[in-house]
Amino acid sequence: MEDLLAVYHRPSDPQRPLICLDEKSKELHGEARAPLPPRPGTPARQDYEYVRHGTANLFLWFAPLEGRRQVKVTEHRTKRDWAELVRELVDVQYPAAETIVLVVDNLNTHTLGALYETFEPAEARRIAAKLEIHYTPKHGSWLNMAEVELSILGRQCLTQRIPDAATLQQEGSAWEAERNARAAKMQWRFTAEDARIKLKHLYPTLLP
C-alpha cells in the first residue's frame, strides 16, 4: 500500500507516464418487448422482463496526471486479452515513453507471465522491459484509480439495458470522449502518513 501511495505522489514525467488499469464484466440484456416511447403526459415505459445475451468485459486504463482514459470492450478477460492491451499501451498509446508505470490489482491474469504465454519470448521481453508494475494490496483494489473511473462509467452510462458488445463499446467510447475532452484528472490525496493513522490496525504491533 505504501509503495503504491508513493507512486501516486511522484511528479508528472512524460517519459514515465502513470497508467492505472482495471476491468469489470457487464451483463448484456436485450428487451423482451419493445419499449414504449414517451408521449405528452406519459413517460417512456420499459417492460421489467429482459433477454440475457451473455456478458462482455470492459477494460479501462486511466492516466490520472493527464486526464486521459480509454475504454475497450472484449469478449473475455483472459491473460491474452490483458497482454494484448498492454502491448497496445506500449506500442500505440505511449511509444515514446521510456517506462510505463502500470498500476493493476492482483488478478492472476495481470502478470509478466501473461506476456510470455501470448507472444514469442523476444517480443514478451521487449514489452516487459517497458513496464514498471505496481500491484494494489489484497483487499485494496480501491487504491486503483482505474476502479474509481469504472465506477463513474457505470453510474453515468451503463445503468440502462445494453444488448450487445458493440453497443457497450459505443457507450463507453462516448463517455470516454466526453471526459477526455474535459481532461478530467484525479488528484490522489491519501498518503502513507494518512494510512499510518487511519489504517493503524493493519500495521504490526511492535513489542517493546
N, C-alpha and C positions, 0 to 999 in steps of 0.2 A: 504494500500500500504506500509506504513512504517513498519507495523508488518511483512509483507512478506519479505521486504528487510532486516530486522534484522535477520530473519530466514536464509536467504541466506548467511549471513556473520558469521554464527556460525561455530566454528571449527568442523572438521570431528569427529564423535563419533560412533564407531561400534554398540554401544548399542542403539543409536538413529539415525538410517540412514535417510537421507533426500531423499524422493521419490516424484517426480513430475509426475502427471498422467493426461492424456488428451485423447481425442478421436476425430475421424473425420469419415465422411462417404465417401465411394468411389463407384462411379458408375461402374458397371461391363458391359463391352462391348465385344461382340464377332465379328468375321469377317463375313460380308455378302458374301464376295467372298474370296477364298483362296489367300493370298499374293503371289507375285512372288518373288522368291529368287534372290539375286544379281548374276550377270554374269559378265565376263570380259568386262569392259567398260560400264556396265549398273548397276545402283544402284537397291537395292530392291524396290519393289513397293507395295503399300497398297491402296486398294480402299477407297475412302472417306466415303462410307456408312458403317455402323456398325449395329449390332443387340444388342438391350438392353437386359440385363439379370438381371435387378434389381439393388440393392445396397447391400453393406456389410458395417460393422462397423469395424474400426481399433482402438483398444485401444493401447496406448503406455505409459509405465511407464519408467522413467529415473532417475537413481541415479547419479546426476551430480558430486558428490565428488568421486565416484568410477569409473566413465566412463563405466557404465553398463546400458543397457536398454533391454526391451523386447517388441515385437510386438505381439498382439493377435487379431485374426480376429473373430468376432462374427456376427451372423445374424442380431441382433438388438443391441441397446444401452439402454436397459431398466434399471430400478433400480435393477432387479435381476442380469443382466449381470455385472453391476458395483459391486454389493455386492459379487458376486462370485469371481471377480477379486481381490477385497480387501482381501477376505479370503485367496486366494492363496498367496498374498503378505505376510500375517501374518504367515501362516502355512507352506508354501513351500519355499518361497524366503528368508524370514528373520525370521525363527522360534526362533533364539536365541536372537533377539533384544528385549530390554525392551519396547521400544516405537518406532513406525514408524511415523516420521514427514511427513505428507502427504499434498502435495500442489495440489489443484484442483480449477477449476473455479466454478461459481455459478449455473451451470446447476441443475435443480430440482431433478435429479437422484443422485447427489453427497451428500447424507445426511446420518446421522446415522440411520434415519428412514428407509432407504432402507434396512439396515441390518435386522431390525425387521420385515419388510414386506417379507423378503426372508427366514429367519431362525427362529427357535424356540427362545423365549426370552433369555434363558440362553446362547445359542450359539451366538446370536447377541450381548449380553452384553460382552461376552468373547472377541469377535473381537473388539468391540468398545473401550474396555479398553486398547487395544494396540495401539490406534491411537491418534495422536495429529494433528488435521486437521487445515490447514490454507487456506483460500479462497482468490483468486485474486479479486480485487475490480471490480465493474461493469465497463464495457468497458475497463478493464485492463487485459484481458486474455493474452496479450503479455508478462506479467510478469511471466507466467508459462513456465519454461524451457522445459517442455514436448512439448509445442506448437512449440517451435523452432526446436526440434528434428523431429516433424511431418512434418514441412516444409522442412527440409533436406531430409527426407524419400521421400516426394512427388517429389522433384526435381530430386533425384538421381535414383529412380527406379519405380515410379508409373506414369510416363508420357505416357507409352505405353498402348495399349489396354489390359485389363485383363478380361478374360471371366467369371471367377468363383471365389468363395471364397477360394478354395484350392490353386489355382494359386496365389491369393493375399497373402495367408499365406506363400507360398514358397518364394515369392519375399521379403516379409517383414522379414522372418527369415534369408534369405541370407544377406540382408542389415544389420540386427541386428548382425549377427555373425561377419561380416567384421568390423563393428565399435567397437564391444566389444573386438575383437582381438587386436585392436589398443588402447583399453582403452581410447577412445575419451571422455575426460572430458569437463566440461564447468565451466569457472570461471566468476562469475557474478560480474561486476564492478560497476554497477549503485547502488548508495547508497541513503539513506534517505536525506543526505546532498545535493546530486546532485538533488534529486527530489524537494527539497525546493527552489532551484534556477531555474531549467529548467521547472518545472511544478508549478510555483508560482501561476498561475491563478486558480489552483484547491483548493488552501487553502483559508479559510475565511479571510476577511479583518477585522481586529480588530479596533474598534473605539477607539480614544484617551480618 
